Amino acid sequence: MANVSIEAGQNVSAALLSRVSELPWHHSIDLGGGVVTPGGKSLAICAGEASRIFDRVDLRGRSVLDIGAWNGFFSFDAKRRGAARVLATDSYCWSDPHFRGRETFEIARSALGVEVEARHIDVADLAPETVGKFDVVLYLGVFYHRHDAIESLAKAAALATGVLIVETHLDLRHLDVPAMAYYPGYELNNDPTNWWGPNEYCMQALLLGHGFKDIEMTPHPSGHTRAIFHAWRSTEARIRELADVDRLKPLAEAKRLEFARRHPILSRVRAALGPVGR
């Protein structure tokens, strides 16, 4: 009987692996049975993002809205972390014939067996009247893809009663005033859907303008051109504040710290020589 069960499990995994390998994936999701979706974003990066997004937020018993869910990694992780209700929404990636996002989402949801709701809806149509309000709203990798970025951020902000979590591409980080770059064509990663590159001061100002009390800025595990913003309207769900050492640093300081971490001996030599030696 055990051999039959093992063989059946192997057959299920083989069939799932076959389906998974036929589709394009952005998120790397561990579906169990040795099957991991081959996402353009590695499992390590996804896990690193999830840690910085969720570890300081108590999701237990709370409602979560994932805007731009795509393959669903963060929707599923929110449910795994104890969220009472998770609604995954998307439009572009779920309708584009190349991305086949809704198909990949359904495969992952079925394989994981998680109770995550799904709704095909564009950001422009999001409102308390259409989807309701949520304790936690995820707006990950969406801001800079929207030509109407500022208006769409307002749509997302209006739905968050506790915290809005934004992950985005950054640019113009050398400026210490709010600024945002505009990409009219293929300038950013040869992708015509990449429209904007705000700096951290721009994102902070925009989020404060929507009535959030505290904005915490966290560096992204992939490097200096992305960051994660926790915009708190209420800190009831905050497990702990972001430690100073973990906060997003100005670009020059971040690069200096990274150099020191990678090249400790050279860094000490530089510090000893001082400005003259540079």
Summary of the structure (lengths in Angstrom):
residues: 278
radius of gyration: 20.6
end to end distance: 72.3
largest distance: 76.8
contacts: 860
relative contact order: 0.11
helix: 39%
strand: 23%
